[in-house]
């Protein structure tokens, strides 16, 4: 994945960091048996996805047209199993 720039954008980093904090908060409150805090943490997870999506539409993400996976040149041989 290193050659495809997978996730190396401000939108991806911001969304993942917010979602990670949400998972940590939800896990902490789940252990403490506090359902309101758990759902607040899950709300942060959803907020991370929304913020990442908004940042992508603002141009801070990687456009799909430039992604190497979507560009097929045909200069490689198909993979085959030998045996």
C-alpha positions as MATLAB code, in Angstrom:
seq = 'XXXXXXXXXXXXXXXXXXXXXXXXXXXXXXXXXXXXXXXXXXXXXXXXXXXXXXXXXXXXXXXXXXXXXXXXXXXXXXXXXXX';
ca = [
       0.000    0.000    0.000;
       2.949    2.359    0.387;
       3.167    2.900   -3.355;
      -0.511    3.854   -3.707;
      -0.565    6.805   -1.243;
      -3.357    5.014    0.595;
      -4.609    7.304    3.345;
      -1.821    9.871    3.129;
      -4.118   12.909    3.100;
      -5.194   15.405    5.755;
      -8.799   14.205    5.391;
      -7.854   10.589    6.088;
      -5.580   11.401    9.017;
      -8.112   13.715   10.651;
     -11.008   11.290   10.261;
      -9.016    8.356   11.636;
      -7.646   10.307   14.601;
     -11.126   11.516   15.621;
     -12.547    7.988   15.205;
      -9.670    6.504   17.242;
     -10.304    8.941   20.087;
     -13.993    8.009   19.915;
     -13.174    4.296   20.180;
     -10.936    4.983   23.189;
     -13.624    7.060   24.911;
     -16.322    4.460   24.178;
     -14.103    1.648   25.457;
     -13.256    3.522   28.628;
     -16.903    4.244   29.435;
     -17.918    0.700   28.532;
     -15.517   -0.652   31.152;
     -16.887    1.845   33.677;
     -20.471    0.715   32.845;
     -21.546    4.212   31.797;
     -23.858    3.849   28.766;
     -24.168    7.600   28.139;
     -20.398    7.999   27.894;
     -20.185    4.943   25.649;
     -22.693    6.418   23.209;
     -20.919    9.769   23.335;
     -17.740    7.958   22.253;
     -19.611    6.237   19.443;
     -20.876    9.666   18.411;
     -17.245   10.758   18.121;
     -16.584    7.795   15.828;
     -19.405    8.911   13.547;
     -18.154   12.500   13.764;
     -14.749   11.316   12.520;
     -16.345    9.795    9.431;
     -18.370   12.948    8.777;
     -15.374   15.275    9.231;
     -13.206   13.102    6.968;
     -15.911   13.090    4.295;
     -16.377   16.852    4.479;
     -12.631   17.440    4.244;
     -12.461   15.132    1.222;
     -15.174   17.108   -0.546;
     -13.262   20.305    0.292;
     -10.321   18.947   -1.696;
      -8.148   17.709    1.173;
      -8.487   14.056    0.188;
      -7.129   12.039   -2.684;
      -9.294   12.194   -5.821;
     -10.329    8.793   -7.168;
      -9.219    9.673  -10.689;
      -5.598   10.046   -9.531;
      -5.515    6.827   -7.531;
      -3.087    4.292   -9.058;
      -5.502    1.413   -8.490;
      -7.940    2.960  -10.944;
      -5.282    3.416  -13.628;
      -4.594    0.221  -15.554;
      -1.764    0.379  -18.086;
      -1.732   -3.248  -19.218;
       2.051   -3.513  -19.078;
       2.050   -6.356  -16.532;
       1.456  -10.035  -17.059;
      -1.506  -11.587  -15.265;
      -0.694  -13.544  -12.112;
      -0.618  -17.309  -12.582;
      -0.185  -20.264  -10.310;
       2.482  -22.716  -11.410;
       2.476  -26.284  -10.457;
];
